Structure formats: structure tokens, C-alpha cells
Amino acid sequence: MLSDLDGDGDLDVVVASRTSPAGGFVTLFGNGTGSLSGPSYYPCGDLPHMVALGDVNGDGRLDVAVPNLVGNTVTVYLATGPGTFGSSTTWSTERAPWFVALGDVNGDGRADMAASSYDDNS
């Protein structure tokens, strides 16, 4: 996922990571010349599949939501500053979440979250 997480006008990269010690997401910050900074790693759960960005708490900063395929959870990290994230909150889902999206579904001005499940029986 590409977005300007730190507000410097350059695109940054956020990707799900299945590496040790546990699954999570990684941020890499662009510098405007085609280079990226070293990664910052945020753990979140088992077998994260992708990331979604959106302003979950209405503070004007992009937060990160990550579906964790194994464990049936979605983890959300709230941004605490330009390109930084604080503690996470994890929600249970009925089945293995494959994709997650953030957006204002009901028109109340706040981000809503929707997740789709992986079905290995189809």
C-alpha cells in the first residue's frame, strides 16, 4: 500500500509481513529520490495477508488495519504521529479474515471496517 504516512509529500510503503518473530506489517519511508528508509516493524498476528489504511479514530492521521488469517483476528494500529504507530487493538472475526477495508460506509463521517473471510472449501 502506498500513501504519505509522515506528511512530507513523498510516498511511503506499508506491507504485510509474515516474518519472525510473528506476523505484522512493515513501513518504509520514501525520500523523494526513489529510495526508501530502513523498515520499521509492527507485530500483529498470525499470517497477515494485506494492510488497509484509513483514519479510524478521526484524528487526521492514517491508521493501519491488518487481517490475520490464522487466529481469526483483525489488528488495528493507531497512528501516534507522522509515520509512527502506538499500541494495537485486535478484534476477533468468525472466520479467517483475508481482506479488510476502511471507509465511511454509513455516512456518519467516521471510518467503518469490513473484512472478508478466506474460504478454503470453494
ROVEX-751988 format. One record per residue: x, y, z of N, C-alpha, C in turn; residue in one letter. Coordinates in nm, 4 decimals, m for minus. Layout:
<n.c1 X	n.c2 Y	n.c3 Z	ca.c1 X	ca.c2 Y	ca.c3 Z	c.c1 X	c.c2 Y	c.c3 Z	residu a> .
...
//
This chain:
<n.c1 0.0847	n.c2 m0.1153	n.c3 0.0000	ca.c1 0.0000	ca.c2 0.0000	ca.c3 0.0000	c.c1 0.0900	c.c2 0.1225	c.c3 0.0000	residu m> .
<n.c1 0.0584	n.c2 0.2196	n.c3 m0.0834	ca.c1 0.1349	ca.c2 0.3435	ca.c3 m0.0915	c.c1 0.0525	c.c2 0.4598	c.c3 m0.0383	residu l> .
<n.c1 0.1136	n.c2 0.5429	n.c3 0.0433	ca.c1 0.0499	ca.c2 0.6636	ca.c3 0.0948	c.c1 0.1573	c.c2 0.7489	c.c3 0.1609	residu s> .
<n.c1 0.1251	n.c2 0.8743	n.c3 0.1866	ca.c1 0.2183	ca.c2 0.9621	ca.c3 0.2564	c.c1 0.1876	c.c2 0.9555	c.c3 0.4058	residu d> .
<n.c1 0.2518	n.c2 0.8648	n.c3 0.4756	ca.c1 0.2253	ca.c2 0.8435	ca.c3 0.6179	c.c1 0.2830	c.c2 0.9519	c.c3 0.7076	residu l> .
<n.c1 0.3943	n.c2 1.0097	n.c3 0.6677	ca.c1 0.4611	ca.c2 1.1054	ca.c3 0.7553	c.c1 0.4419	c.c2 1.2514	c.c3 0.7151	residu d> .
<n.c1 0.3590	n.c2 1.2773	n.c3 0.6129	ca.c1 0.3235	ca.c2 1.4140	ca.c3 0.5771	c.c1 0.4323	c.c2 1.4955	c.c3 0.5112	residu g> .
<n.c1 0.5326	n.c2 1.4297	n.c3 0.4530	ca.c1 0.6417	ca.c2 1.5041	ca.c3 0.3902	c.c1 0.6236	c.c2 1.5214	c.c3 0.2394	residu d> .
<n.c1 0.5111	n.c2 1.4717	n.c3 0.1852	ca.c1 0.4848	ca.c2 1.4838	ca.c3 0.0423	c.c1 0.5395	c.c2 1.3704	c.c3 m0.0417	residu g> .
<n.c1 0.6135	n.c2 1.2787	n.c3 0.0195	ca.c1 0.6697	ca.c2 1.1641	ca.c3 m0.0525	c.c1 0.5895	c.c2 1.0392	c.c3 m0.0186	residu d> .
<n.c1 0.5746	n.c2 0.9510	n.c3 m0.1182	ca.c1 0.5033	ca.c2 0.8265	ca.c3 m0.0941	c.c1 0.5847	c.c2 0.7331	c.c3 m0.0063	residu l> .
<n.c1 0.5138	n.c2 0.6690	n.c3 0.0867	ca.c1 0.5722	ca.c2 0.5700	ca.c3 0.1756	c.c1 0.5062	c.c2 0.4356	c.c3 0.1455	residu d> .
<n.c1 0.5664	n.c2 0.3279	n.c3 0.1930	ca.c1 0.5184	ca.c2 0.1934	ca.c3 0.1653	c.c1 0.4795	c.c2 0.1259	c.c3 0.2966	residu v> .
<n.c1 0.3628	n.c2 0.0589	n.c3 0.2951	ca.c1 0.3189	ca.c2 m0.0232	ca.c3 0.4086	c.c1 0.2824	c.c2 m0.1591	c.c3 0.3521	residu v> .
<n.c1 0.3424	n.c2 m0.2655	n.c3 0.4050	ca.c1 0.3148	ca.c2 m0.4008	ca.c3 0.3561	c.c1 0.2991	c.c2 m0.4968	c.c3 0.4729	residu v> .
<n.c1 0.2175	n.c2 m0.6003	n.c3 0.4504	ca.c1 0.2067	ca.c2 m0.7087	ca.c3 0.5481	c.c1 0.3357	c.c2 m0.7893	c.c3 0.5437	residu a> .
<n.c1 0.3747	n.c2 m0.8417	n.c3 0.6590	ca.c1 0.4972	ca.c2 m0.9201	ca.c3 0.6682	c.c1 0.4694	c.c2 m1.0482	c.c3 0.7455	residu s> .
<n.c1 0.5125	n.c2 m1.1593	n.c3 0.6901	ca.c1 0.4932	ca.c2 m1.2886	ca.c3 0.7555	c.c1 0.6224	c.c2 m1.3384	c.c3 0.8197	residu r> .
<n.c1 0.7140	n.c2 m1.2486	n.c3 0.8493	ca.c1 0.8452	ca.c2 m1.2872	ca.c3 0.9016	c.c1 0.8448	c.c2 m1.2986	c.c3 1.0527	residu t> .
<n.c1 0.9512	n.c2 m1.3591	n.c3 1.1061	ca.c1 0.9679	ca.c2 m1.3741	ca.c3 1.2506	c.c1 0.9905	c.c2 m1.2374	c.c3 1.3131	residu s> .
<n.c1 0.9608	n.c2 m1.2218	n.c3 1.4400	ca.c1 0.9165	ca.c2 m1.3237	ca.c3 1.5334	c.c1 0.7681	c.c2 m1.3589	c.c3 1.5187	residu p> .
<n.c1 0.6905	n.c2 m1.2722	n.c3 1.4629	ca.c1 0.5481	ca.c2 m1.3008	ca.c3 1.4384	c.c1 0.5067	c.c2 m1.2176	c.c3 1.3184	residu a> .
<n.c1 0.3888	n.c2 m1.2441	n.c3 1.2677	ca.c1 0.3396	ca.c2 m1.1648	ca.c3 1.1561	c.c1 0.3142	c.c2 m1.0216	c.c3 1.1989	residu g> .
<n.c1 0.3149	n.c2 m0.9325	n.c3 1.1016	ca.c1 0.2917	ca.c2 m0.7922	ca.c3 1.1308	c.c1 0.2889	c.c2 m0.7107	c.c3 1.0041	residu g> .
<n.c1 0.3245	n.c2 m0.5837	n.c3 1.0155	ca.c1 0.3385	ca.c2 m0.5002	ca.c3 0.8971	c.c1 0.4665	c.c2 m0.4190	c.c3 0.9083	residu f> .
<n.c1 0.5137	n.c2 m0.3751	n.c3 0.7934	ca.c1 0.6390	ca.c2 m0.3015	ca.c3 0.7829	c.c1 0.6118	c.c2 m0.1681	c.c3 0.7143	residu v> .
<n.c1 0.6740	n.c2 m0.0611	n.c3 0.7652	ca.c1 0.6687	ca.c2 0.0693	ca.c3 0.6982	c.c1 0.8074	c.c2 0.1027	c.c3 0.6447	residu t> .
<n.c1 0.8094	n.c2 0.1585	n.c3 0.5246	ca.c1 0.9324	ca.c2 0.2069	ca.c3 0.4610	c.c1 0.9004	c.c2 0.3472	c.c3 0.4103	residu l> .
<n.c1 0.9816	n.c2 0.4445	n.c3 0.4462	ca.c1 0.9514	ca.c2 0.5833	ca.c3 0.4134	c.c1 1.0320	c.c2 0.6315	c.c3 0.2937	residu f> .
<n.c1 0.9592	n.c2 0.6886	n.c3 0.1972	ca.c1 1.0216	ca.c2 0.7428	ca.c3 0.0774	c.c1 1.0891	c.c2 0.8752	c.c3 0.1054	residu g> .
<n.c1 1.1963	n.c2 0.9037	n.c3 0.0286	ca.c1 1.2665	ca.c2 1.0305	ca.c3 0.0468	c.c1 1.2557	c.c2 1.1212	c.c3 m0.0759	residu n> .
<n.c1 1.1726	n.c2 1.0823	n.c3 m0.1732	ca.c1 1.1529	ca.c2 1.1656	ca.c3 m0.2914	c.c1 1.2524	c.c2 1.1418	c.c3 m0.4022	residu g> .
<n.c1 1.3524	n.c2 1.0566	n.c3 m0.3794	ca.c1 1.4528	ca.c2 1.0291	ca.c3 m0.4817	c.c1 1.4473	c.c2 0.8849	c.c3 m0.5313	residu t> .
<n.c1 1.3435	n.c2 0.8117	n.c3 m0.4893	ca.c1 1.3316	ca.c2 0.6718	ca.c3 m0.5274	c.c1 1.3880	c.c2 0.5753	c.c3 m0.4264	residu g> .
<n.c1 1.4427	n.c2 0.6268	n.c3 m0.3184	ca.c1 1.4968	ca.c2 0.5420	ca.c3 m0.2124	c.c1 1.3981	c.c2 0.5336	c.c3 m0.0971	residu s> .
<n.c1 1.4121	n.c2 0.4266	n.c3 m0.0184	ca.c1 1.3281	ca.c2 0.4067	ca.c3 0.0991	c.c1 1.4149	c.c2 0.3914	c.c3 0.2223	residu l> .
<n.c1 1.3622	n.c2 0.4372	n.c3 0.3362	ca.c1 1.4326	ca.c2 0.4213	ca.c3 0.4630	c.c1 1.4299	c.c2 0.2757	c.c3 0.5060	residu s> .
<n.c1 1.5113	n.c2 0.2436	n.c3 0.6048	ca.c1 1.5099	ca.c2 0.1089	ca.c3 0.6623	c.c1 1.3726	c.c2 0.0797	c.c3 0.7210	residu g> .
<n.c1 1.3354	n.c2 m0.0456	n.c3 0.7306	ca.c1 1.2000	ca.c2 m0.0791	ca.c3 0.7732	c.c1 1.1766	c.c2 m0.0604	c.c3 0.9230	residu p> .
<n.c1 1.0525	n.c2 m0.0229	n.c3 0.9542	ca.c1 1.0021	ca.c2 m0.0278	ca.c3 1.0919	c.c1 0.8996	c.c2 m0.1395	c.c3 1.0951	residu s> .
<n.c1 0.9092	n.c2 m0.2273	n.c3 1.1952	ca.c1 0.8259	ca.c2 m0.3461	ca.c3 1.2018	c.c1 0.7280	c.c2 m0.3358	c.c3 1.3185	residu y> .
<n.c1 0.6020	n.c2 m0.3728	n.c3 1.2920	ca.c1 0.4966	ca.c2 m0.3730	ca.c3 1.3937	c.c1 0.4314	c.c2 m0.5109	c.c3 1.3962	residu y> .
<n.c1 0.4438	n.c2 m0.5864	n.c3 1.5059	ca.c1 0.3845	ca.c2 m0.7200	ca.c3 1.5125	c.c1 0.2329	c.c2 m0.7113	c.c3 1.5279	residu p> .
<n.c1 0.1607	n.c2 m0.8104	n.c3 1.4738	ca.c1 0.0155	ca.c2 m0.8051	ca.c3 1.4908	c.c1 m0.0529	c.c2 m0.9404	c.c3 1.4973	residu c> .
<n.c1 m0.0018	n.c2 m1.0442	n.c3 1.4380	ca.c1 m0.0730	ca.c2 m1.1709	ca.c3 1.4464	c.c1 m0.0194	c.c2 m1.2737	c.c3 1.3491	residu g> .
<n.c1 m0.0918	n.c2 m1.3824	n.c3 1.3401	ca.c1 m0.0508	ca.c2 m1.4943	ca.c3 1.2564	c.c1 m0.0984	c.c2 m1.4798	c.c3 1.1122	residu d> .
<n.c1 m0.0069	n.c2 m1.4881	n.c3 1.0215	ca.c1 m0.0321	ca.c2 m1.4896	ca.c3 0.8780	c.c1 m0.1114	c.c2 m1.3680	c.c3 0.8291	residu l> .
<n.c1 m0.0572	n.c2 m1.2470	n.c3 0.8511	ca.c1 m0.1234	ca.c2 m1.1290	ca.c3 0.7970	c.c1 m0.1203	c.c2 m1.1350	c.c3 0.6448	residu p> .
<n.c1 m0.2282	n.c2 m1.0940	n.c3 0.5837	ca.c1 m0.2393	ca.c2 m1.1087	ca.c3 0.4391	c.c1 m0.2192	c.c2 m0.9780	c.c3 0.3634	residu h> .
<n.c1 m0.2666	n.c2 m0.8678	n.c3 0.4176	ca.c1 m0.2573	ca.c2 m0.7391	ca.c3 0.3496	c.c1 m0.2755	c.c2 m0.6295	c.c3 0.4532	residu m> .
<n.c1 m0.2704	n.c2 m0.5048	n.c3 0.4109	ca.c1 m0.2948	ca.c2 m0.3923	ca.c3 0.5006	c.c1 m0.3982	c.c2 m0.3002	c.c3 0.4383	residu v> .
<n.c1 m0.4690	n.c2 m0.2280	n.c3 0.5233	ca.c1 m0.5599	ca.c2 m0.1222	ca.c3 0.4792	c.c1 m0.5267	c.c2 0.0024	c.c3 0.5594	residu a> .
<n.c1 m0.5369	n.c2 0.1173	n.c3 0.4951	ca.c1 m0.5086	ca.c2 0.2449	ca.c3 0.5613	c.c1 m0.6358	c.c2 0.3277	c.c3 0.5670	residu l> .
<n.c1 m0.6558	n.c2 0.3951	n.c3 0.6782	ca.c1 m0.7696	ca.c2 0.4850	ca.c3 0.6946	c.c1 m0.7620	c.c2 0.5522	c.c3 0.8299	residu g> .
<n.c1 m0.8361	n.c2 0.6602	n.c3 0.8456	ca.c1 m0.8377	ca.c2 0.7338	ca.c3 0.9717	c.c1 m0.9462	c.c2 0.6759	c.c3 1.0616	residu d> .
<n.c1 m0.9092	n.c2 0.5798	n.c3 1.1444	ca.c1 m1.0041	ca.c2 0.5062	ca.c3 1.2280	c.c1 m1.0598	c.c2 0.5916	c.c3 1.3417	residu v> .
<n.c1 m0.9775	n.c2 0.6749	n.c3 1.4027	ca.c1 m1.0210	ca.c2 0.7496	ca.c3 1.5210	c.c1 m1.0457	c.c2 0.8980	c.c3 1.4959	residu n> .
<n.c1 m1.0449	n.c2 0.9414	n.c3 1.3709	ca.c1 m1.0811	ca.c2 1.0787	ca.c3 1.3379	c.c1 m0.9801	c.c2 1.1854	c.c3 1.3754	residu g> .
<n.c1 m0.8524	n.c2 1.1481	n.c3 1.3903	ca.c1 m0.7509	ca.c2 1.2469	ca.c3 1.4274	c.c1 m0.6752	c.c2 1.3034	c.c3 1.3077	residu d> .
<n.c1 m0.7148	n.c2 1.2635	n.c3 1.1862	ca.c1 m0.6490	ca.c2 1.3146	ca.c3 1.0661	c.c1 m0.5253	c.c2 1.2368	c.c3 1.0242	residu g> .
<n.c1 m0.4914	n.c2 1.1318	n.c3 1.0961	ca.c1 m0.3745	ca.c2 1.0500	ca.c3 1.0630	c.c1 m0.4202	c.c2 0.9140	c.c3 1.0105	residu r> .
<n.c1 m0.3404	n.c2 0.8571	n.c3 0.9209	ca.c1 m0.3720	ca.c2 0.7252	ca.c3 0.8673	c.c1 m0.3329	c.c2 0.6161	c.c3 0.9659	residu l> .
<n.c1 m0.4303	n.c2 0.5336	n.c3 0.9995	ca.c1 m0.4095	ca.c2 0.4178	ca.c3 1.0852	c.c1 m0.3988	c.c2 0.2943	c.c3 0.9955	residu d> .
<n.c1 m0.3516	n.c2 0.1826	n.c3 1.0520	ca.c1 m0.3293	ca.c2 0.0613	ca.c3 0.9747	c.c1 m0.4143	c.c2 m0.0525	c.c3 1.0310	residu v> .
<n.c1 m0.4890	n.c2 m0.1206	n.c3 0.9427	ca.c1 m0.5649	ca.c2 m0.2399	ca.c3 0.9800	c.c1 m0.5055	c.c2 m0.3589	c.c3 0.9053	residu a> .
<n.c1 m0.4899	n.c2 m0.4720	n.c3 0.9771	ca.c1 m0.4271	ca.c2 m0.5908	ca.c3 0.9206	c.c1 m0.5113	c.c2 m0.7144	c.c3 0.9541	residu v> .
<n.c1 m0.5613	n.c2 m0.7860	n.c3 0.8506	ca.c1 m0.6308	ca.c2 m0.9118	ca.c3 0.8784	c.c1 m0.5287	c.c2 m1.0230	c.c3 0.9016	residu p> .
<n.c1 m0.5515	n.c2 m1.1012	n.c3 1.0072	ca.c1 m0.4622	ca.c2 m1.2116	ca.c3 1.0428	c.c1 m0.5340	c.c2 m1.3420	c.c3 1.0125	residu n> .
<n.c1 m0.4960	n.c2 m1.4044	n.c3 0.9034	ca.c1 m0.5648	ca.c2 m1.5223	ca.c3 0.8521	c.c1 m0.5751	c.c2 m1.6339	c.c3 0.9555	residu l> .
<n.c1 m0.4643	n.c2 m1.6654	n.c3 1.0211	ca.c1 m0.4646	ca.c2 m1.7671	ca.c3 1.1257	c.c1 m0.4941	c.c2 m1.6952	c.c3 1.2575	residu v> .
<n.c1 m0.5878	n.c2 m1.7457	n.c3 1.3315	ca.c1 m0.6241	ca.c2 m1.6824	ca.c3 1.4579	c.c1 m0.7538	c.c2 m1.6047	c.c3 1.4501	residu g> .
<n.c1 m0.8043	n.c2 m1.5813	n.c3 1.3275	ca.c1 m0.9339	ca.c2 m1.5161	ca.c3 1.3091	c.c1 m0.9423	c.c2 m1.3797	c.c3 1.3765	residu n> .
<n.c1 m0.8469	n.c2 m1.2932	n.c3 1.3445	ca.c1 m0.8449	ca.c2 m1.1597	ca.c3 1.4045	c.c1 m0.8116	c.c2 m1.0528	c.c3 1.3016	residu t> .
<n.c1 m0.8466	n.c2 m0.9285	n.c3 1.3358	ca.c1 m0.8020	ca.c2 m0.8104	ca.c3 1.2629	c.c1 m0.7369	c.c2 m0.7192	c.c3 1.3661	residu v> .
<n.c1 m0.6160	n.c2 m0.6742	n.c3 1.3374	ca.c1 m0.5428	ca.c2 m0.5862	ca.c3 1.4278	c.c1 m0.5385	c.c2 m0.4457	c.c3 1.3687	residu t> .
<n.c1 m0.5631	n.c2 m0.3454	n.c3 1.4530	ca.c1 m0.5573	ca.c2 m0.2051	ca.c3 1.4107	c.c1 m0.4537	c.c2 m0.1327	c.c3 1.4959	residu v> .
<n.c1 m0.3617	n.c2 m0.0669	n.c3 1.4282	ca.c1 m0.2641	ca.c2 0.0205	ca.c3 1.4925	c.c1 m0.3048	c.c2 0.1643	c.c3 1.4650	residu y> .
<n.c1 m0.3192	n.c2 0.2455	n.c3 1.5705	ca.c1 m0.3497	ca.c2 0.3869	ca.c3 1.5553	c.c1 m0.2208	c.c2 0.4662	c.c3 1.5406	residu l> .
<n.c1 m0.2207	n.c2 0.5612	n.c3 1.4471	ca.c1 m0.1048	ca.c2 0.6488	ca.c3 1.4290	c.c1 m0.0938	c.c2 0.7409	c.c3 1.5500	residu a> .
<n.c1 0.0288	n.c2 0.7612	n.c3 1.5961	ca.c1 0.0526	ca.c2 0.8496	ca.c3 1.7104	c.c1 0.1253	c.c2 0.9770	c.c3 1.6697	residu t> .
<n.c1 0.1728	n.c2 0.9810	n.c3 1.5490	ca.c1 0.2457	ca.c2 1.0964	ca.c3 1.4975	c.c1 0.2780	c.c2 1.0701	c.c3 1.3526	residu g> .
<n.c1 0.3539	n.c2 1.1586	n.c3 1.2907	ca.c1 0.3884	ca.c2 1.1386	ca.c3 1.1495	c.c1 0.4663	c.c2 1.0089	c.c3 1.1273	residu p> .
<n.c1 0.3982	n.c2 0.9069	n.c3 1.0731	ca.c1 0.4645	ca.c2 0.7812	ca.c3 1.0407	c.c1 0.4936	c.c2 0.6913	c.c3 1.1583	residu g> .
<n.c1 0.4358	n.c2 0.7189	n.c3 1.2748	ca.c1 0.4576	ca.c2 0.6342	ca.c3 1.3919	c.c1 0.3241	c.c2 0.5783	c.c3 1.4409	residu t> .
<n.c1 0.3305	n.c2 0.4618	n.c3 1.5023	ca.c1 0.2100	ca.c2 0.3940	ca.c3 1.5479	c.c1 0.2277	c.c2 0.3501	c.c3 1.6917	residu f> .
<n.c1 0.1196	n.c2 0.3604	n.c3 1.7691	ca.c1 0.1228	ca.c2 0.3226	ca.c3 1.9103	c.c1 0.0770	c.c2 0.1800	c.c3 1.9301	residu g> .
<n.c1 0.0097	n.c2 0.1587	n.c3 2.0395	ca.c1 m0.0363	ca.c2 0.0238	ca.c3 2.0715	c.c1 m0.1469	c.c2 m0.0190	c.c3 1.9757	residu s> .
<n.c1 m0.1689	n.c2 m0.1487	n.c3 1.9714	ca.c1 m0.2674	ca.c2 m0.2035	ca.c3 1.8790	c.c1 m0.3893	c.c2 m0.2555	c.c3 1.9541	residu s> .
<n.c1 m0.4980	n.c2 m0.2689	n.c3 1.8800	ca.c1 m0.6200	ca.c2 m0.3331	ca.c3 1.9286	c.c1 m0.6530	c.c2 m0.4442	c.c3 1.8310	residu t> .
<n.c1 m0.6908	n.c2 m0.5595	n.c3 1.8835	ca.c1 m0.7217	ca.c2 m0.6733	ca.c3 1.7979	c.c1 m0.8660	c.c2 m0.7156	c.c3 1.8204	residu t> .
<n.c1 m0.9370	n.c2 m0.7378	n.c3 1.7094	ca.c1 m1.0753	ca.c2 m0.7827	ca.c3 1.7140	c.c1 m1.0845	c.c2 m0.9241	c.c3 1.6571	residu w> .
<n.c1 m1.1713	n.c2 m1.0041	n.c3 1.7162	ca.c1 m1.1964	ca.c2 m1.1397	ca.c3 1.6666	c.c1 m1.2943	c.c2 m1.1351	c.c3 1.5505	residu s> .
<n.c1 m1.2768	n.c2 m1.2279	n.c3 1.4573	ca.c1 m1.3711	ca.c2 m1.2454	ca.c3 1.3472	c.c1 m1.4200	c.c2 m1.3907	c.c3 1.3508	residu t> .
<n.c1 m1.5314	n.c2 m1.4169	n.c3 1.2847	ca.c1 m1.5843	ca.c2 m1.5535	ca.c3 1.2853	c.c1 m1.4955	c.c2 m1.6512	c.c3 1.2101	residu e> .
<n.c1 m1.4437	n.c2 m1.6049	n.c3 1.0971	ca.c1 m1.3609	ca.c2 m1.6918	ca.c3 1.0134	c.c1 m1.2343	c.c2 m1.6187	c.c3 0.9762	residu r> .
<n.c1 m1.1451	n.c2 m1.6886	n.c3 0.9142	ca.c1 m1.0146	ca.c2 m1.6353	ca.c3 0.8762	c.c1 m1.0283	c.c2 m1.5124	c.c3 0.7853	residu a> .
<n.c1 m0.9967	n.c2 m1.3928	n.c3 0.8364	ca.c1 m1.0096	ca.c2 m1.2724	ca.c3 0.7534	c.c1 m0.9004	c.c2 m1.2671	c.c3 0.6469	residu p> .
<n.c1 m0.9410	n.c2 m1.2440	n.c3 0.5234	ca.c1 m0.8495	ca.c2 m1.2417	ca.c3 0.4101	c.c1 m0.8195	c.c2 m1.0986	c.c3 0.3668	residu w> .
<n.c1 m0.9233	n.c2 m1.0171	n.c3 0.3543	ca.c1 m0.9094	ca.c2 m0.8757	ca.c3 0.3183	c.c1 m0.9826	c.c2 m0.7902	c.c3 0.4200	residu f> .
<n.c1 m0.9379	n.c2 m0.6672	n.c3 0.4351	ca.c1 m1.0051	ca.c2 m0.5709	ca.c3 0.5213	c.c1 m1.0055	c.c2 m0.4371	c.c3 0.4481	residu v> .
<n.c1 m1.1130	n.c2 m0.3606	n.c3 0.4682	ca.c1 m1.1239	ca.c2 m0.2279	ca.c3 0.4074	c.c1 m1.1723	c.c2 m0.1292	c.c3 0.5129	residu a> .
<n.c1 m1.1260	n.c2 m0.0060	n.c3 0.5033	ca.c1 m1.1685	ca.c2 0.1017	ca.c3 0.5924	c.c1 m1.2314	c.c2 0.2114	c.c3 0.5089	residu l> .
<n.c1 m1.3464	n.c2 0.2606	n.c3 0.5518	ca.c1 m1.4144	ca.c2 0.3691	ca.c3 0.4822	c.c1 m1.5444	c.c2 0.4021	c.c3 0.5528	residu g> .
<n.c1 m1.6025	n.c2 0.5148	n.c3 0.5192	ca.c1 m1.7274	ca.c2 0.5584	ca.c3 0.5816	c.c1 m1.8451	c.c2 0.4944	c.c3 0.5095	residu d> .
<n.c1 m1.8883	n.c2 0.3788	n.c3 0.5551	ca.c1 m1.9946	ca.c2 0.3027	ca.c3 0.4902	c.c1 m2.1323	c.c2 0.3633	c.c3 0.5161	residu v> .
<n.c1 m2.1572	n.c2 0.4109	n.c3 0.6371	ca.c1 m2.2912	ca.c2 0.4571	ca.c3 0.6728	c.c1 m2.3085	c.c2 0.6086	c.c3 0.6723	residu n> .
<n.c1 m2.2094	n.c2 0.6832	n.c3 0.6247	ca.c1 m2.2218	ca.c2 0.8277	ca.c3 0.6071	c.c1 m2.2207	c.c2 0.9089	c.c3 0.7353	residu g> .
<n.c1 m2.1664	n.c2 0.8540	n.c3 0.8444	ca.c1 m2.1626	ca.c2 0.9294	ca.c3 0.9700	c.c1 m2.0325	c.c2 1.0075	c.c3 0.9886	residu d> .
<n.c1 m1.9465	n.c2 1.0063	n.c3 0.8879	ca.c1 m1.8210	ca.c2 1.0801	ca.c3 0.8956	c.c1 m1.7087	c.c2 1.0056	c.c3 0.9653	residu g> .
<n.c1 m1.7327	n.c2 0.8804	n.c3 1.0049	ca.c1 m1.6301	ca.c2 0.8007	ca.c3 1.0722	c.c1 m1.5981	c.c2 0.6761	c.c3 0.9905	residu r> .
<n.c1 m1.4742	n.c2 0.6325	n.c3 1.0000	ca.c1 m1.4332	ca.c2 0.5130	ca.c3 0.9265	c.c1 m1.4983	c.c2 0.3888	c.c3 0.9857	residu a> .
<n.c1 m1.5491	n.c2 0.3046	n.c3 0.8973	ca.c1 m1.6011	ca.c2 0.1737	ca.c3 0.9345	c.c1 m1.5046	c.c2 0.0693	c.c3 0.8797	residu d> .
<n.c1 m1.5110	n.c2 m0.0515	n.c3 0.9331	ca.c1 m1.4223	ca.c2 m0.1568	ca.c3 0.8871	c.c1 m1.5061	c.c2 m0.2748	c.c3 0.8392	residu m> .
<n.c1 m1.4688	n.c2 m0.3302	n.c3 0.7244	ca.c1 m1.5308	ca.c2 m0.4507	ca.c3 0.6723	c.c1 m1.4208	c.c2 m0.5510	c.c3 0.6404	residu a> .
<n.c1 m1.4476	n.c2 m0.6764	n.c3 0.6706	ca.c1 m1.3495	ca.c2 m0.7823	ca.c3 0.6438	c.c1 m1.4185	c.c2 m0.8956	c.c3 0.5688	residu a> .
<n.c1 m1.3453	n.c2 m0.9542	n.c3 0.4754	ca.c1 m1.3952	ca.c2 m1.0730	ca.c3 0.4071	c.c1 m1.3132	c.c2 m1.1926	c.c3 0.4534	residu s> .
<n.c1 m1.3760	n.c2 m1.3089	n.c3 0.4506	ca.c1 m1.3110	ca.c2 m1.4298	ca.c3 0.5022	c.c1 m1.2571	c.c2 m1.5160	c.c3 0.3890	residu s> .
<n.c1 m1.1543	n.c2 m1.5901	n.c3 0.4205	ca.c1 m1.0965	ca.c2 m1.6882	ca.c3 0.3311	c.c1 m1.1766	c.c2 m1.8169	c.c3 0.3440	residu y> .
<n.c1 m1.2189	n.c2 m1.8722	n.c3 0.2318	ca.c1 m1.2947	ca.c2 m1.9973	ca.c3 0.2352	c.c1 m1.2172	c.c2 m2.1014	c.c3 0.1554	residu d> .
<n.c1 m1.1549	n.c2 m2.1949	n.c3 0.2244	ca.c1 m1.0754	ca.c2 m2.2964	ca.c3 0.1552	c.c1 m1.1600	c.c2 m2.4129	c.c3 0.1079	residu d> .
<n.c1 m1.2924	n.c2 m2.4031	n.c3 0.1206	ca.c1 m1.3819	ca.c2 m2.5097	ca.c3 0.0766	c.c1 m1.4471	c.c2 m2.4818	c.c3 m0.0574	residu n> .
<n.c1 m1.4102	n.c2 m2.3718	n.c3 m0.1220	ca.c1 m1.4754	ca.c2 m2.3406	ca.c3 m0.2504	c.c1 m1.3877	c.c2 m2.3701	c.c3 m0.3685	residu s> .
//
